[in-house]
Amino acid sequence: MTQKSIVIGVIPARYASQRLPAKALIDLFGKTMIQRVYEQVKKAALVDKVIVATDDERIERVVKNFGGEVLMTPEDIKSGSDRVAAVAEKIDGDIFVNIQGDEPLIAPEMIEQGIQLLIDDKSVQVGTLVKQIDSPLDIINPNIVKVVFDRNNFALYFSRSPIPFIRDEQEASIWLNYHTFYKHVGLYIYKRDFLSKYSNLPISELEKAEKLEQLRILEAGYKIKIGITNYDSIPIDTKEDVVRVKAILNRIS
């Protein structure tokens, strides 16, 4: 009988966000954003434990107040995945899921779909999700990360630029007529052993250029398995995003 993998959901949460400081503590109808993310992850049936990984005592206090589990991690950690790696050094588990701390609407089914990538194929060390783009504006929006992948659904590249570039059609508004584009959903699933390798990799040149931590993995020669999802989520990066998410929460409550 195959032993079940222990899955740990980790939510990295920094206080000093550049675009929207203290966004983890933004109030969304009586609950902080970090609490709403935590509660969504708890609904994922494949997740055995949920931990908030933070560098700030204010976030730590809020998480403890709503009954969540929290682990303090060093302030100088550079990326969310590095923070997950720090958790993996202290917590037992086979699979670690990096869930963005700014996605209060993330679907539990999406998290389970990502985890299933590693359960179904034991050789996969890293997995993530993508969703088909249906708006031409998303293709040219640098805040929406695009991804291309091979026939076996392994990532070739992630970029803030449009990829692929449709050379023979100058009007980007009709590029969707020529190719199927995908956006990256910021959810990473790691085998425990890989996380120790990841944390020892130097920050890569591509990662520096695009400010995308997953490029460190590709540039070092490792593979990332891609799952295509129909679910979507809305990360909160700006005040306008807060208004948008509140409108959705108000509609579904």
C-alpha positions in Angstrom: 0.0 0.0 0.0 1.4 3.4 -1.0 1.9 5.8 1.9 0.0 9.1 1.6 2.2 12.1 1.0 2.0 14.7 3.8 1.1 18.1 2.2 1.9 21.4 3.9 0.3 24.6 2.7 2.5 27.6 3.3 1.3 31.2 2.9 4.3 33.6 2.8 3.2 37.0 4.2 5.5 40.0 4.3 4.5 43.3 5.9 6.6 45.5 3.7 4.9 45.0 0.4 6.3 47.6 -2.1 3.1 48.3 -4.0 0.6 48.0 -1.1 2.3 48.1 2.3 0.7 45.9 5.1 -1.7 44.4 2.5 -1.8 41.1 4.5 -3.7 43.0 7.1 -6.2 44.8 4.9 -9.7 44.4 6.2 -12.1 42.6 3.9 -15.5 42.7 5.5 -14.4 42.0 9.1 -11.5 39.6 8.2 -8.0 40.4 7.3 -6.8 39.3 3.9 -4.4 36.8 5.4 -7.2 35.2 7.3 -9.3 34.8 4.2 -6.4 33.2 2.3 -5.8 30.9 5.3 -9.4 29.8 5.3 -9.5 29.1 1.6 -6.4 26.9 1.9 -7.9 25.0 4.8 -10.8 24.0 2.6 -8.4 22.1 0.3 -8.9 18.4 1.1 -5.4 17.4 0.1 -3.7 19.8 2.4 -2.8 18.4 5.8 -1.5 21.5 7.6 -1.6 25.2 6.8 1.2 27.6 8.0 1.6 31.3 7.5 5.3 32.2 7.1 5.9 35.8 8.0 8.7 38.2 9.1 6.5 40.5 11.1 5.2 40.3 14.6 2.0 42.2 13.6 1.1 39.5 11.1 2.1 36.8 13.6 -0.3 38.3 16.2 -3.2 38.5 13.8 -2.8 34.9 12.6 -2.6 33.6 16.2 -5.7 35.7 17.1 -7.9 33.9 14.5 -6.5 30.5 15.5 -4.1 30.0 12.6 -0.6 28.4 12.7 2.3 30.8 12.0 6.0 30.5 11.8 8.4 33.5 12.0 11.1 33.5 9.2 14.0 35.9 8.6 13.3 39.3 7.3 16.0 39.2 4.6 14.5 36.3 2.7 14.1 37.4 -0.9 11.1 35.5 -2.3 8.0 33.6 -1.3 9.6 30.2 -2.3 12.7 31.0 -0.3 10.4 31.5 2.7 8.6 28.2 2.0 12.1 26.5 1.9 12.8 28.0 5.4 9.5 26.4 6.7 10.5 23.1 5.1 13.6 23.1 7.2 11.5 23.1 10.4 8.3 21.3 9.5 7.9 17.6 8.4 6.2 17.1 5.1 6.6 15.5 1.7 5.0 18.2 -0.5 5.0 21.9 0.2 2.6 24.3 -1.5 3.4 28.0 -1.9 0.1 29.9 -1.8 0.3 33.6 -2.4 -0.8 35.6 0.6 -2.6 38.2 -1.5 -5.2 35.9 -3.1 -8.2 35.8 -0.8 -10.4 34.3 -3.5 -8.2 31.4 -4.4 -10.3 28.3 -5.0 -9.5 25.2 -2.9 -10.0 23.1 -6.0 -7.2 25.0 -7.7 -4.8 24.1 -4.9 -5.8 20.5 -5.1 -5.3 20.4 -8.8 -1.7 21.7 -8.3 -0.9 19.1 -5.6 -2.3 16.4 -7.9 0.5 17.1 -10.4 3.1 15.8 -8.0 0.9 12.9 -6.7 0.2 11.6 -10.2 3.8 11.8 -11.4 6.4 11.0 -8.7 9.2 12.2 -10.9 7.9 15.8 -10.8 9.8 18.0 -8.4 8.0 21.3 -9.1 4.5 22.1 -10.3 2.4 25.1 -11.0 -0.8 26.2 -12.8 -1.7 28.3 -15.8 -5.0 29.6 -17.2 -5.9 30.4 -20.7 -5.9 34.1 -21.5 -9.2 35.4 -23.0 -8.4 39.2 -23.0 -6.0 40.8 -25.4 -5.2 43.4 -22.7 -3.9 40.6 -20.5 -1.3 39.7 -23.2 0.4 43.1 -23.1 -0.1 43.7 -19.3 3.3 43.3 -17.6 1.6 42.5 -14.3 0.2 39.3 -15.8 2.9 36.7 -16.3 2.7 34.7 -19.5 4.1 31.2 -19.9 4.9 28.9 -22.8 5.4 25.1 -22.3 6.3 22.1 -24.3 4.2 19.2 -25.5 4.7 17.3 -22.2 3.5 20.3 -20.3 6.8 21.4 -18.9 7.5 25.1 -18.8 9.8 26.6 -21.4 9.7 30.2 -20.1 7.8 32.7 -18.0 7.7 36.4 -18.9 6.0 39.7 -18.3 6.3 40.3 -22.0 3.9 38.7 -24.5 5.1 35.2 -25.3 5.0 34.1 -28.0 5.3 37.2 -30.0 3.1 37.1 -33.1 5.6 38.5 -35.6 3.4 38.7 -38.6 0.5 40.5 -36.9 1.3 44.0 -35.5 -2.1 44.5 -33.8 -1.9 42.7 -30.4 -5.7 43.1 -30.0 -6.2 40.2 -32.4 -3.3 37.9 -31.4 -5.8 35.6 -29.7 -6.9 34.7 -33.2 -3.5 33.3 -34.0 -2.4 31.5 -30.8 -3.6 30.3 -27.4 -1.9 32.3 -24.7 -1.6 31.3 -21.0 -1.1 33.3 -17.9 0.7 32.0 -14.9 -1.3 31.4 -11.7 1.0 32.1 -8.7 0.8 28.8 -7.1 3.9 26.6 -6.6 4.0 23.0 -5.5 7.4 21.5 -4.4 8.8 18.2 -3.3 10.6 18.7 0.0 13.9 17.6 -1.3 13.8 20.1 -4.1 13.2 23.0 -1.7 16.6 22.5 -0.1 18.2 22.6 -3.6 16.2 25.7 -4.5 17.2 27.7 -1.4 20.9 27.1 -2.3 20.6 28.2 -5.9 21.9 31.7 -6.5 19.4 34.3 -7.7 19.6 34.0 -11.5 20.0 36.7 -14.1 16.6 36.0 -15.6 15.0 36.2 -12.2 16.6 39.6 -11.6 15.5 40.9 -15.0 11.9 39.8 -14.8 11.5 39.7 -11.0 10.1 36.2 -11.3 11.4 33.6 -8.8 10.4 30.6 -10.9 13.0 31.6 -13.5 15.7 30.6 -11.0 14.5 27.0 -11.4 14.5 27.0 -15.2 17.8 28.8 -15.5 19.4 26.2 -13.2 18.2 23.4 -15.5 15.3 22.0 -13.5 11.8 21.4 -14.9 8.4 22.8 -13.8 5.3 20.8 -14.6 2.4 22.8 -15.8 -1.3 22.1 -15.1 -4.0 23.9 -17.0 -6.8 25.1 -14.8 -10.2 26.6 -15.4 -10.2 28.4 -12.1 -9.0 32.0 -11.7 -8.0 34.2 -8.8 -7.4 37.9 -8.3 -4.2 38.9 -6.5 -4.4 42.1 -4.5 -1.6 44.4 -5.5 -3.3 47.8 -5.6 -6.1 49.8 -3.9 -8.2 49.2 -7.1 -7.8 45.5 -6.6 -9.1 45.8 -3.1 -12.3 47.5 -4.4 -12.6 44.8 -7.0 -12.2 41.9 -4.6 -14.6 43.5 -2.1 -17.3 43.7 -4.8 -16.9 40.0 -5.5 -17.0 39.1 -1.8 -20.1 41.2 -1.4 -21.7 39.4 -4.3 -20.9 35.9 -3.2 -21.6 36.3 0.5 
